[in-house]
């Protein structure tokens, strides 16, 4: 009994297998070309669905176009398909152009920001150099003002000393001049008249006293001064050899002292002239030093006034440089994103559309009857 049952089971299984094989319709067998088209259609529609650059209407239009054009059961009529493909081509070309323009604009903004960074950095460098120059000018002007003040103080002391020396020279020169005039006056008004005639009367006595006083003041020899009155009172014809010797000695004293005083007068004049020249130079130097100090004070005031604005310019230039540097990084990210969107669009939507055009049925294979029978009424009037 067991063997019969087992044999009956095998026969039943074999029959069911044959029945199942015979029941499987031939249309369910996978056609390799149809399967590949459906698979390609799904991949194209998946790529189109992820493209945010396309509007929803355009994505739906391309998806419907792909699904109907690559479908085995339904084929979009050739006139509709060609019009739709032209519209899709225009839409995709316009989108690609827009993405290229966005990429170009992003690059332009990045380049402009980079140029602004360079400009601001150059402005910051110039402002920093200007600020350093101003600080250096402040230091130099301050040092120059101190030196000028010291020089002016020393010049004032020097001027006082030179003025005192000049005044002393003038007094000394005046005294020497007075001595010269006195010596000349006594010689001309007292000695010369008594040389020609004897001293007589009060006038003669006064002349003799004048000569004696002059000789005493100038240091004439005492013996000569004691002998002069007796000699000068004698008449010319009574003056002897000794008298002539006394007269000659007196003349030599006049000549000697006149020459000595003349030398002193010349030295005094040269000394006074030297003091005058030194005083004039010192005065000129003091005036010039004062002008230099005024110029330094003005330069210092201008430099101090310009320091604060220069610091603000430098700070602003540095802030702008940092801001534009940040903008450069942002715009570079925008460039990278725009380039990525353009590349993604070309590699997905454009590539999918080109693949669709290659895989779409040839419009010459469609007939009017096939169009009427294969295209549903709802798809015969496409609205884009």
C-alpha positions in Angstrom: 0.0 0.0 0.0 2.8 2.4 0.7 4.4 2.0 -2.6 1.2 2.6 -4.5 0.5 5.8 -2.6 4.0 7.1 -3.2 3.7 6.4 -6.9 0.4 8.1 -7.1 1.8 11.2 -5.3 4.6 11.5 -7.9 2.2 11.3 -10.8 0.0 14.0 -9.2 2.9 16.4 -8.7 4.1 15.9 -12.2 0.6 16.6 -13.6 0.3 19.8 -11.6 3.6 21.0 -12.8 2.6 20.4 -16.4 -0.7 22.1 -15.8 1.0 25.2 -14.3 3.4 25.4 -17.1 0.6 25.2 -19.6 -1.4 27.9 -17.8 1.4 30.5 -17.8 0.5 32.9 -20.7 3.1 33.7 -23.3 2.7 37.5 -22.8 4.0 37.1 -19.2 7.3 36.0 -20.5 9.8 38.9 -20.1 10.8 40.4 -23.4 14.3 41.6 -22.9 14.0 44.8 -25.0 10.7 45.8 -23.3 12.1 45.2 -19.9 15.2 47.3 -20.6 13.0 50.2 -21.9 10.9 50.1 -18.7 13.9 50.0 -16.5 15.4 52.9 -18.4 12.1 54.8 -18.2 12.1 54.3 -14.4 15.7 55.5 -14.1 15.0 58.6 -16.2 11.9 59.5 -14.3 13.8 59.0 -11.0 16.5 61.4 -12.2 13.9 64.0 -13.3 12.0 63.8 -10.0 15.1 64.8 -8.1 15.9 67.9 -10.2 14.8 70.9 -8.1 16.0 73.3 -10.9 13.0 72.2 -13.0 9.6 73.5 -12.1 7.0 70.9 -11.0 5.1 71.4 -14.3 8.2 70.7 -16.4 9.1 67.7 -14.3 5.5 66.3 -14.7 5.6 67.0 -18.4 8.9 65.3 -19.0 7.9 62.3 -16.7 4.6 61.9 -18.7 6.4 62.3 -21.9 9.0 59.6 -20.9 6.4 57.2 -19.5 4.2 57.4 -22.6 7.0 57.5 -25.2 8.9 54.5 -23.7 5.9 52.5 -22.7 5.3 49.3 -24.7 1.5 49.5 -24.3 1.0 53.2 -25.1 2.9 55.4 -27.4 2.5 59.2 -27.6 1.5 60.4 -31.0 4.4 61.7 -33.0 3.2 65.3 -33.5 2.5 65.6 -29.7 5.7 64.0 -28.8 7.8 66.2 -31.2 6.1 69.4 -29.8 6.6 68.2 -26.3 10.2 67.3 -26.9 10.8 70.8 -28.5 9.2 72.4 -25.4 11.3 70.2 -23.1 14.4 70.9 -25.0 13.7 74.6 -24.7 12.9 74.4 -21.0 16.1 72.4 -20.3 18.2 74.7 -22.4 16.8 77.7 -20.6 17.4 76.0 -17.3 21.0 75.2 -18.2 21.5 78.8 -19.4 20.1 80.1 -16.1 22.4 77.8 -14.1 25.3 78.9 -16.2 24.4 82.6 -15.6 24.1 81.9 -11.9 27.5 80.3 -12.0 28.9 83.2 -13.9 27.3 85.7 -11.6 28.7 83.8 -8.5 32.2 83.8 -10.1 31.8 87.6 -10.8 30.8 88.3 -7.2 33.7 86.2 -5.9 36.2 88.0 -8.2 34.8 91.4 -7.2 35.0 90.5 -3.6 38.6 89.3 -4.1 39.4 92.6 -5.8 37.8 94.4 -2.9 39.9 92.4 -0.5 43.1 93.4 -2.4 42.0 97.0 -2.5 41.2 97.1 1.2 44.4 95.3 2.1 46.3 97.9 0.0 44.4 100.7 1.7 45.1 99.1 5.1 48.8 98.9 4.2 48.8 102.6 3.1 46.9 103.7 6.2 49.3 101.7 8.4 52.3 103.2 6.7 50.7 106.7 7.0 50.1 106.1 10.7 53.7 104.9 11.2 54.9 108.0 9.4 52.7 110.2 11.6 54.0 108.6 14.8 57.5 109.0 13.6 56.8 112.6 12.7 55.4 113.2 16.1 58.5 111.7 17.8 60.8 113.7 15.5 58.9 116.9 16.0 58.8 116.5 19.8 62.6 115.8 19.9 63.3 118.7 17.6 61.1 121.1 19.7 63.1 120.0 22.8 66.4 120.6 21.0 65.2 124.0 19.7 64.1 125.0 23.2 67.5 124.1 24.6 69.2 125.9 21.8 67.0 129.0 22.3 67.8 129.0 26.0 71.5 128.7 25.4 71.2 131.4 22.7 69.6 133.8 25.2 72.4 133.3 27.7 74.9 133.7 24.9 73.2 136.8 23.7 73.3 138.3 27.1 77.0 137.5 27.4 77.7 138.9 24.0 75.7 142.0 24.7 77.6 142.6 27.9 80.9 142.0 26.1 79.8 144.4 23.3 78.8 147.0 25.9 82.2 146.6 27.7 84.0 146.9 24.4 82.1 150.0 23.5 82.9 151.6 26.9 86.5 150.6 26.6 86.7 151.9 23.0 85.1 155.1 24.2 87.7 155.5 26.9 90.5 154.9 24.5 89.0 157.3 22.0 88.7 159.9 24.8 92.4 159.3 25.6 93.4 159.7 22.0 91.3 162.9 21.7 92.8 164.2 24.9 96.3 163.4 23.9 95.8 165.1 20.5 94.1 168.1 22.0 96.9 168.6 24.6 99.5 168.2 21.9 97.8 170.5 19.5 96.4 173.1 21.8 99.1 173.2 24.6 102.4 171.7 23.5 102.5 173.0 19.9 101.8 176.7 20.9 104.4 176.5 23.7 106.9 174.9 21.3 106.7 178.1 19.2 106.7 180.6 22.0 107.3 180.8 25.8 104.5 180.2 28.3 103.3 183.6 29.5 100.4 184.7 31.7 97.6 182.6 33.0 97.0 180.9 29.6 100.6 179.8 29.5 100.5 178.5 33.0 97.3 176.6 32.3 98.9 175.1 29.2 101.9 174.0 31.2 99.7 172.5 33.9 97.7 170.7 31.2 100.8 169.1 29.8 102.0 168.1 33.2 98.7 166.6 34.2 98.5 164.7 30.9 102.0 163.4 31.4 101.3 162.3 34.9 98.1 160.5 33.7 99.8 158.8 30.8 103.0 158.0 32.8 105.5 160.3 31.4 108.9 160.3 33.2 108.8 162.3 36.4 112.1 164.1 35.7 110.8 165.1 32.3 107.6 166.5 33.9 109.6 168.4 36.5 111.8 170.0 33.8 109.0 171.0 31.4 107.7 174.1 33.2 111.1 175.8 33.3 111.9 175.0 29.6 108.5 176.1 28.3 108.7 179.4 30.2 111.9 180.3 28.4 112.0 182.2 25.2 113.1 180.3 22.1 116.4 182.1 21.9 117.2 181.2 25.5 116.5 177.5 25.2 119.8 175.6 25.1 121.0 172.1 24.4 119.4 170.6 27.5 116.2 172.4 26.8 116.1 171.0 23.3 116.7 167.5 24.7 113.7 168.0 27.0 111.5 169.2 24.1 112.6 166.2 22.0 111.9 163.8 24.8 108.5 165.3 25.4 107.6 164.9 21.7 108.8 161.3 21.8 106.4 160.7 24.7 103.5 162.2 22.8 104.4 160.1 19.8 104.9 156.9 21.8 101.7 157.2 23.8 99.8 158.3 20.7 101.0 155.2 18.9 100.2 153.0 21.8 96.7 154.4 22.3 96.2 154.2 18.5 97.0 150.5 18.7 94.6 150.0 21.6 92.0 151.9 19.7 92.4 149.7 16.7 92.3 146.6 18.9 89.2 147.9 20.6 87.5 148.6 17.3 88.3 145.1 16.1 87.1 143.6 19.4 83.9 145.6 19.2 83.4 144.6 15.6 84.0 140.9 16.5 81.4 141.2 19.4 79.0 142.9 17.0 79.4 140.1 14.4 79.0 137.4 17.0 76.0 139.1 18.5 74.4 139.5 15.1 75.1 135.8 14.3 73.7 134.7 17.7 70.6 136.8 17.2 70.1 135.4 13.7 70.6 131.8 15.0 68.1 132.5 17.8 65.6 133.8 15.3 66.1 130.9 13.0 65.9 128.4 15.9 62.7 130.1 16.9 61.3 129.7 13.4 62.4 126.1 13.4 60.6 125.5 16.7 57.5 127.1 15.3 57.6 124.9 12.2 58.1 121.8 14.4 55.2 122.9 16.6 53.0 123.3 13.6 54.1 119.9 12.2 53.5 118.3 15.6 50.0 119.8 15.8 49.1 118.7 12.3 50.5 115.2 12.9 48.6 114.8 16.2 45.4 116.0 14.5 45.9 113.4 11.7 46.7 110.5 14.0 43.1 109.8 15.1 41.6 109.9 11.5 44.4 107.7 10.3 43.7 105.2 13.0 40.0 105.2 12.0 40.9 104.7 8.3 43.2 101.8 9.2 40.6 100.2 11.4 37.9 100.7 8.7 40.2 99.3 6.0 41.0 96.2 8.2 37.3 95.7 8.9 36.5 95.9 5.2 39.3 93.5 4.4 38.0 91.0 6.9 34.4 91.5 5.7 35.3 91.0 2.0 37.5 88.0 2.9 34.4 86.5 4.5 32.4 87.4 1.4 35.0 85.8 -0.8 34.6 82.5 1.2 30.8 82.8 0.9 30.9 83.5 -2.8 33.4 80.7 -3.4 30.9 78.4 -1.7 28.2 79.8 -3.9 30.4 79.2 -6.9 31.0 75.6 -5.8 27.3 75.1 -5.2 26.4 76.7 -8.6 28.9 74.5 -10.3 27.6 71.4 -8.5 24.0 72.3 -9.5 25.0 72.8 -13.1 27.0 69.6 -13.2 24.2 67.7 -11.5 21.7 69.1 -13.9 23.8 68.2 -16.9 24.5 64.7 -15.6 20.9 64.0 -14.6 18.2 65.9 -16.3 20.0 66.7 -19.5 21.6 63.3 -19.7 18.2 61.7 -19.0 16.5 63.8 -21.7 19.2 62.9 -24.2 18.8 59.3 -23.3 15.0 59.7 -23.7 15.4 61.2 -27.2 17.6 58.3 -28.2 15.2 55.7 -26.7 12.0 57.4 -27.9 10.1 55.6 -30.8 10.7 56.8 -34.3 7.8 59.2 -35.3 7.7 57.5 -38.7 6.5 54.3 -37.1 3.3 55.8 -35.9 0.0 55.9 -38.0 -3.2 57.7 -37.5 -5.1 54.6 -36.6 -2.4 53.5 -34.1 -2.5 57.0 -32.6 -6.3 56.9 -32.2 -6.3 53.4 -30.7 -3.2 53.6 -28.5 -3.4 57.1 -27.0 -6.0 57.6 -24.3 -8.4 60.6 -24.8 -7.1 62.2 -21.7 -3.5 62.3 -23.2 -4.4 63.4 -26.7 -4.5 67.1 -25.6 -1.4 67.8 -23.5 -1.4 71.1 -21.6 2.1 72.4 -20.7 
